[in-house]
Amino acid sequence: MRGFAGERAYELVEEQCALGPRIAGSSGSARCRELIARSLQSAGWPVETDGFTYRRASCCNLLSRPSTEKPAILLGAHFDTRPRADRERHWWRRRQPVPGANDGASGVAVLLELARVLSPPPPGVWLAFFDAEDRGHLEGWPFCVGSSRMAASLQPAPAAVVVADMVGGAAARFYLERSSHQGLARAIWKTAADLGLAETFVSEPRHAVWDDHTPFLQRGIPAADIVDLDYPHWHRVTDTPGNVTAATLGRVGLVLETLVRTGAWQA
């Protein structure tokens, strides 16, 4: 059995960052979509695209679902990056785009490495890549544009959704996100504990955040968010591959791989 390789996921983070900023509607975003589609297709996963325009920006979600014949878990991540590093202290740094190694590339990398590991693709697993998540509160944009569109229109609906966001930071600790569906979240964190990863997946509630899981929750679909909101480089120019580690990516990937292989998400 081929296991999840954190080193390969890290290489995928670097490949995305080498494309430059992947701001929704930009050429970098289009190149990132091409990278995602190529990676999925090389692993035997089908690719569906859903192009749309938001505030004159050409955006596109990607979805990979081998079958719609059985209840499925959707694993999702956003691939766009933030246009401005608005959490920086100095104004001239706040004008720069966020490289998005963790905030964007890490979740995508984990899902693409899972696609390789779970090949041929099992019918009960879908992979989603959301555009236009990270322009919220800039130029009048909200957060989670792409996932809101998918949650509102996807038929049939998935049975459950797990979002991976900022899942590669060095020394990351993932606390239970308060707005997540608690039954699904507990299944994820128990899976981690059973794998000996309780120090990384800390079974205590801490933050609540509006993220790509939120539109699915609003539709009544169980959804949970794996997110490191204590990442010190969040929305800063220092969100680079040097602050992401293969070890953290590997831990998250192992938990998700085990979750879907065992069906623990259905417990």
C-alpha positions in Angstrom: 0.0 0.0 0.0 1.4 3.4 -0.9 1.2 5.7 2.0 0.9 9.5 2.1 4.3 11.2 1.6 4.7 14.5 3.4 7.8 15.2 1.3 5.9 14.9 -2.0 3.2 17.2 -0.5 5.9 19.7 0.3 7.1 19.6 -3.3 3.6 20.4 -4.4 3.6 23.4 -2.0 6.8 24.6 -3.7 5.4 24.1 -7.2 2.4 26.2 -6.4 4.4 29.0 -4.9 6.7 29.0 -7.9 3.7 30.2 -9.9 3.7 33.4 -8.0 0.5 34.9 -6.4 -2.6 32.9 -7.2 -5.1 35.7 -6.7 -8.6 35.0 -7.9 -9.0 36.1 -11.5 -5.2 36.3 -12.1 -3.0 34.4 -14.6 -1.3 32.8 -11.6 -4.6 31.4 -10.5 -5.2 30.0 -14.0 -1.8 28.3 -13.9 -2.5 26.8 -10.5 -5.8 25.4 -11.8 -3.8 23.8 -14.6 -1.3 22.3 -12.1 -4.2 20.9 -10.1 -6.0 19.4 -13.1 -2.8 17.8 -14.4 -2.0 16.2 -11.0 -5.5 14.8 -10.7 -5.6 13.4 -14.2 -2.1 11.8 -13.8 -3.5 10.0 -10.8 -6.6 8.8 -12.7 -9.1 11.2 -11.1 -11.7 12.9 -13.3 -11.8 16.7 -13.3 -14.9 18.9 -13.5 -14.6 22.7 -13.8 -17.1 25.3 -12.9 -16.1 28.7 -14.2 -17.9 31.9 -13.0 -17.4 35.6 -12.8 -17.4 37.5 -9.5 -16.8 41.3 -9.5 -15.4 41.1 -13.0 -12.9 38.4 -12.0 -12.9 35.2 -13.9 -12.9 32.4 -11.3 -13.2 28.6 -11.5 -13.8 25.8 -9.0 -12.5 22.3 -9.6 -14.2 19.1 -8.5 -13.2 15.5 -8.8 -15.7 12.8 -8.1 -15.3 9.3 -9.4 -18.9 8.4 -8.8 -22.2 9.9 -7.5 -23.8 6.5 -6.8 -23.0 6.3 -3.1 -22.7 8.7 -0.1 -19.5 10.5 -0.4 -17.2 12.6 1.8 -15.9 15.8 0.1 -12.4 16.9 1.0 -11.9 20.5 0.1 -9.2 23.2 0.0 -8.9 26.7 -1.5 -6.1 27.4 -4.0 -6.3 31.2 -4.3 -4.0 33.5 -2.3 -4.6 36.8 -0.7 -3.9 40.0 -2.8 -2.5 41.9 0.1 -0.7 41.0 3.3 -3.0 43.1 5.5 -1.8 41.6 8.8 1.7 43.1 8.3 2.7 45.8 10.7 4.2 48.2 8.1 2.1 49.8 5.4 4.6 49.0 2.6 4.5 45.3 3.4 0.7 45.4 3.6 0.7 46.3 -0.1 2.4 43.1 -1.1 0.6 39.9 -2.0 0.7 36.9 0.3 2.8 34.0 -1.1 0.3 31.6 0.3 2.5 28.6 1.1 0.3 27.6 4.0 -2.8 29.7 3.3 -3.8 28.0 0.1 -1.0 25.8 -1.1 -0.8 23.4 1.9 -4.4 22.2 1.7 -4.2 21.8 -2.1 -0.9 19.8 -1.7 -2.4 17.5 0.8 -5.4 16.8 -1.4 -3.3 16.2 -4.5 -1.0 13.8 -2.6 -4.1 12.0 -1.4 -5.2 11.7 -5.0 -2.0 9.9 -5.8 -2.3 7.6 -2.7 -6.0 6.9 -3.3 -5.5 5.7 -6.9 -7.6 4.3 -8.5 -10.0 6.8 -7.0 -12.6 5.3 -4.6 -16.2 6.1 -5.4 -17.0 7.4 -1.9 -14.4 10.2 -1.9 -14.6 13.6 -3.7 -12.0 16.3 -3.9 -12.8 19.9 -4.3 -10.6 22.9 -5.0 -12.2 26.3 -4.2 -11.4 29.5 -5.9 -11.9 33.0 -4.5 -11.8 32.2 -0.8 -9.2 34.6 0.3 -10.2 38.1 -0.9 -12.6 38.7 1.9 -12.8 42.3 3.3 -10.7 43.6 0.4 -12.3 45.7 -2.4 -15.8 44.7 -1.1 -15.2 41.0 -1.5 -16.6 38.4 1.0 -14.7 35.3 2.0 -15.5 31.9 0.6 -17.0 32.9 -2.8 -16.1 29.6 -4.5 -17.2 27.3 -1.8 -20.5 29.2 -1.3 -21.2 28.7 -5.0 -20.4 25.0 -4.8 -22.4 24.4 -1.6 -25.4 26.1 -3.1 -25.4 24.2 -6.4 -23.7 20.8 -6.0 -26.0 17.9 -6.8 -26.1 15.3 -5.3 -24.9 16.8 -2.1 -22.0 15.1 -0.3 -22.7 13.3 2.9 -20.0 15.2 4.7 -17.3 17.8 4.1 -13.8 18.2 5.6 -11.8 21.3 4.7 -8.0 21.5 5.0 -6.8 25.1 5.4 -3.4 26.2 6.6 -2.3 22.6 7.4 1.4 22.8 6.8 2.9 25.2 9.4 5.9 24.2 11.4 4.9 23.1 14.9 1.2 23.4 14.0 -1.5 22.5 16.5 -5.0 21.9 15.2 -7.7 22.6 17.8 -11.3 21.7 17.4 -12.9 24.5 15.4 -16.0 25.6 17.3 -18.5 26.0 14.4 -17.7 22.6 12.9 -20.1 19.7 13.0 -19.0 18.2 16.3 -19.7 14.6 15.5 -17.6 14.7 12.3 -14.9 16.8 14.0 -14.6 14.3 16.9 -14.3 11.5 14.4 -11.3 13.3 12.8 -9.6 14.0 16.0 -10.2 10.5 17.3 -8.6 9.1 14.2 -5.6 11.4 14.8 -5.4 10.2 18.4 -5.6 6.6 17.4 -2.6 7.3 15.1 -0.6 8.7 18.0 -1.1 12.3 16.8 -2.9 13.8 19.7 -0.2 16.4 20.2 -0.8 17.8 16.7 -4.6 17.3 16.7 -5.5 18.7 20.1 -8.9 17.6 21.2 -9.9 20.9 22.7 -12.1 23.7 21.2 -10.4 27.0 20.7 -11.3 29.1 17.6 -14.3 29.6 15.5 -13.9 30.8 11.9 -15.9 31.5 8.7 -14.2 29.2 6.3 -15.0 27.0 3.3 -16.8 24.5 5.5 -19.4 27.2 6.5 -21.5 27.3 3.4 -21.9 23.5 3.6 -23.0 23.8 7.3 -25.5 26.4 6.2 -27.0 23.9 3.8 -27.3 21.3 6.6 -24.4 19.2 5.5 -22.0 17.9 8.3 -18.8 19.8 7.7 -15.6 20.3 9.7 -12.5 22.5 9.3 -8.9 21.5 10.0 -7.2 24.9 10.3 -4.3 26.3 12.2 -5.4 29.8 13.2 -2.4 30.3 15.4 -0.1 30.3 12.4 2.1 33.3 12.9 2.6 34.1 9.1 -1.2 34.2 8.3 -1.9 36.9 5.8 1.8 38.1 5.9 4.5 38.2 3.3 6.4 35.5 5.4 3.9 32.8 4.4 6.5 31.1 2.4 7.6 27.4 1.9 10.3 27.9 4.5 7.6 28.1 7.1 5.8 24.9 6.0 7.1 21.5 6.8 6.7 18.1 5.2 6.2 16.6 8.7 3.0 18.6 9.4 1.7 17.9 5.9 2.4 14.2 6.4 0.5 14.1 9.7 -2.6 15.8 8.2 -2.4 13.6 5.1 -2.2 10.4 7.2 -5.2 11.4 9.3 -7.3 12.1 6.1 -6.1 9.0 4.4 -7.0 6.9 7.4 -10.4 8.7 7.8 -11.5 7.8 4.3 -10.0 4.3 4.1 -11.6 3.2 7.4 -14.9 5.0 6.9 -14.5 6.6 10.3 -16.2 9.8 9.0 -19.5 7.8 8.8 -19.4 6.8 12.5 
